[in-house]
Amino acid sequence: MRVTKKVPLGEDRRAAIADAAIQLVATRGLRGLTHRAVDEEAGLPPGSTSYYLRTRGALLTACVNRMLERDLARNSPPAGPPSTDRPTDPSPTPPAGPPSDAELRELLVRMVVDLARDRPYDLIARYELSLEASRQPELRDAITQGGRLLREGLADLLAALGVPDADTVAWPVAAMMDGLLYDRVAGAGTTLSAEAFESGVRQSLAALLSGLRHA
């Protein structure tokens, strides 16, 4: 029996195009990114990518926005387990309170460790695109705006951890986290075991948070 591959449509197709483009940037570099190559990578009919994203600049910006979408989806604080408080439950579970300091610190660690483990291609593509953005103002704007949104979320997390002037220090904290990520996927950190990398991330973030609280 012949199986026909389902072709995504609408927003699903836009997401498939962006995902394929990110994969190509990470594995082939920007020289390997063409509309035709994206069609092939995504398994779409020829001309699909150019229909949705007419220019190369639009294609690059779509990559940045797609990675930002994934970042925002995963960087929210833990909400705790869902309540099972129902009238028929003789011993209902009380509603979960706000996340503890330990949960918030763990979220910071996981932002680095899990991203490096689960989305290395996103990181490699991001660094490629960041360099390209130095020559393309439109792409630079997309990266700057995305970075601002991520730092605002990070500032909220730091404030919840009792870090003074969280809005200001979110930038150097983000820069340090990004440095850890870069080293993991493109530097000497690639030689570390998963355990050693996570341990280093924990030590670095613990020291940074302690210093910021007492600065």
C-alpha positions as CSV (number, residue, x, y, z in Angstrom):
1,M,0.0,0.0,0.0
2,R,1.4,3.4,-1.0
3,V,1.6,5.9,1.8
4,T,1.1,9.6,0.7
5,K,3.0,12.1,2.8
6,K,0.8,14.8,4.3
7,V,1.8,18.2,3.1
8,P,1.4,21.0,5.7
9,L,-0.7,24.0,4.8
10,G,-1.2,27.5,6.0
11,E,0.7,28.3,9.2
12,D,1.9,24.7,9.5
13,R,3.6,25.1,6.1
14,R,5.2,28.4,7.2
15,A,6.5,26.6,10.3
16,A,7.8,23.7,8.2
17,I,9.6,26.1,5.9
18,A,11.2,27.9,8.8
19,D,12.2,24.6,10.4
20,A,13.8,23.4,7.2
21,A,15.6,26.7,6.7
22,I,17.1,26.5,10.2
23,Q,18.3,23.0,9.6
24,L,20.0,24.0,6.4
25,V,21.7,27.0,7.9
26,A,23.0,24.8,10.7
27,T,24.2,22.0,8.5
28,R,25.2,23.7,5.3
29,G,25.8,27.3,6.3
30,L,24.2,30.3,4.8
31,R,25.6,29.5,1.3
32,G,23.5,26.3,1.4
33,L,20.3,28.2,2.1
34,T,18.2,28.6,-1.1
35,H,14.5,28.6,-1.7
36,R,14.8,25.4,-3.7
37,A,16.9,23.7,-1.0
38,V,14.3,24.6,1.6
39,D,11.5,23.1,-0.6
40,E,13.5,19.9,-0.8
41,E,14.4,19.8,2.9
42,A,10.8,20.3,3.9
43,G,9.4,17.9,1.4
44,L,7.3,20.6,-0.2
45,P,6.4,21.2,-3.9
46,P,8.8,23.4,-5.8
47,G,8.1,27.0,-5.4
48,S,6.4,26.7,-2.0
49,T,9.1,28.6,-0.1
50,S,9.3,31.5,-2.6
51,Y,5.5,31.7,-2.5
52,Y,5.4,32.4,1.3
53,L,8.8,34.1,1.6
54,R,9.7,36.0,-1.6
55,T,13.1,37.2,-0.7
56,R,16.2,35.8,1.0
57,G,15.9,38.4,3.7
58,A,12.4,37.3,4.5
59,L,13.6,33.7,4.7
60,L,16.4,34.6,7.2
61,T,14.0,36.7,9.3
62,A,11.5,33.7,9.4
63,C,14.3,31.6,10.9
64,V,14.9,34.1,13.6
65,N,11.2,34.5,14.4
66,R,10.7,30.7,14.5
67,M,13.6,30.2,17.0
68,L,12.2,33.0,19.1
69,E,8.8,31.3,19.1
70,R,10.3,28.1,20.4
71,D,12.4,30.0,23.0
72,L,9.4,31.8,24.4
73,A,7.4,28.6,24.5
74,R,10.0,26.8,26.7
75,N,11.2,29.6,29.0
76,S,8.1,30.0,31.1
77,P,8.4,29.4,34.9
78,P,7.1,26.1,36.3
79,A,3.4,26.3,37.2
80,G,3.4,23.2,39.5
81,P,1.2,20.1,39.2
82,P,-2.4,20.7,38.1
83,S,-4.9,20.7,41.0
84,T,-7.2,17.7,41.5
85,D,-9.6,19.6,43.7
86,R,-13.0,18.2,42.7
87,P,-16.2,18.0,44.8
88,T,-16.1,14.3,44.8
89,D,-12.5,14.0,46.0
90,P,-12.5,13.3,49.7
91,S,-8.9,14.6,50.1
92,P,-8.3,17.2,47.4
93,T,-4.8,18.4,46.5
94,P,-4.3,22.1,47.4
95,P,-3.6,24.4,44.5
96,A,0.1,24.8,43.7
97,G,1.7,28.0,45.0
98,P,4.2,30.1,43.2
99,P,7.5,28.4,42.1
100,S,10.1,28.2,44.8
101,D,13.6,29.6,44.5
102,A,15.0,26.2,43.9
103,E,12.5,25.7,41.0
104,L,13.4,29.1,39.5
105,R,17.2,28.3,39.8
106,E,16.6,25.0,38.1
107,L,14.7,26.7,35.3
108,L,17.8,28.8,34.6
109,V,20.0,25.8,34.5
110,R,17.6,23.9,32.2
111,M,17.4,26.9,29.9
112,V,21.1,26.3,29.1
113,V,21.5,22.5,29.5
114,D,18.3,21.4,27.8
115,L,18.7,23.9,24.9
116,A,22.3,22.8,24.2
117,R,21.2,19.1,24.3
118,D,17.9,19.3,22.4
119,R,18.3,22.2,20.0
120,P,22.0,22.4,19.0
121,Y,21.0,23.2,15.3
122,D,19.0,26.2,16.5
123,L,22.0,27.5,18.3
124,I,24.4,27.0,15.4
125,A,21.9,28.6,13.0
126,R,21.4,31.5,15.5
127,Y,25.2,32.3,15.6
128,E,25.4,32.1,11.8
129,L,22.4,34.5,11.5
130,S,23.8,36.8,14.1
131,L,27.0,37.3,12.1
132,E,25.0,37.8,8.9
133,A,22.8,40.4,10.7
134,S,25.8,42.7,11.0
135,R,25.4,43.3,7.3
136,Q,21.6,43.3,7.1
137,P,19.7,45.9,9.2
138,E,16.3,44.1,8.8
139,L,17.7,40.9,10.2
140,R,19.5,42.8,12.9
141,D,16.2,44.4,14.0
142,A,14.5,40.9,14.2
143,I,17.4,39.6,16.4
144,T,17.4,42.7,18.6
145,Q,13.7,42.6,19.1
146,G,13.7,38.9,19.9
147,G,16.6,39.3,22.3
148,R,14.7,42.1,24.1
149,L,11.7,39.9,24.6
150,L,13.8,37.0,26.0
151,R,15.7,39.4,28.3
152,E,12.4,40.8,29.6
153,G,11.3,37.2,30.6
154,L,14.7,36.6,32.2
155,A,14.5,39.8,34.2
156,D,11.1,38.6,35.6
157,L,12.8,35.4,36.7
158,L,15.7,37.2,38.2
159,A,13.4,39.6,40.1
160,A,11.5,36.6,41.5
161,L,14.9,35.3,42.8
162,G,15.5,38.5,44.7
163,V,18.2,39.9,42.3
164,P,18.3,43.7,42.6
165,D,17.8,45.8,39.5
166,A,16.9,42.7,37.5
167,D,16.0,44.7,34.3
168,T,19.6,45.9,34.1
169,V,21.4,42.8,35.0
170,A,19.3,40.6,32.7
171,W,21.6,41.5,29.8
172,P,24.9,40.3,31.4
173,V,23.2,37.2,32.7
174,A,21.8,36.4,29.2
175,A,25.2,37.1,27.7
176,M,26.9,34.6,30.1
177,M,24.3,32.0,29.4
178,D,24.7,32.5,25.7
179,G,28.5,32.1,26.1
180,L,28.0,28.8,27.8
181,L,25.8,27.7,25.0
182,Y,28.2,28.8,22.3
183,D,31.1,27.0,23.9
184,R,29.0,23.8,24.2
185,V,28.1,23.7,20.5
186,A,31.0,25.4,18.8
187,G,33.9,25.6,21.3
188,A,36.0,23.6,23.7
189,G,32.9,22.7,25.6
190,T,32.0,20.2,22.9
191,T,34.6,17.8,24.5
192,L,32.8,17.8,27.9
193,S,30.6,15.0,29.0
194,A,26.9,15.9,29.6
195,E,27.5,15.6,33.3
196,A,30.5,17.9,33.3
197,F,28.8,20.5,31.2
198,E,25.7,20.5,33.5
199,S,27.9,20.7,36.6
200,G,29.8,23.7,35.2
201,V,26.5,25.4,34.3
202,R,25.2,24.9,37.8
203,Q,28.3,26.3,39.4
204,S,28.5,29.3,37.1
205,L,24.9,30.3,37.6
206,A,25.0,29.7,41.3
207,A,28.1,31.9,41.7
208,L,26.5,34.6,39.4
209,L,23.2,34.7,41.3
210,S,25.0,34.8,44.6
211,G,27.1,37.7,43.5
212,L,24.2,39.6,42.0
213,R,22.2,39.3,45.2
214,H,25.0,40.7,47.3
215,A,26.4,43.3,44.9
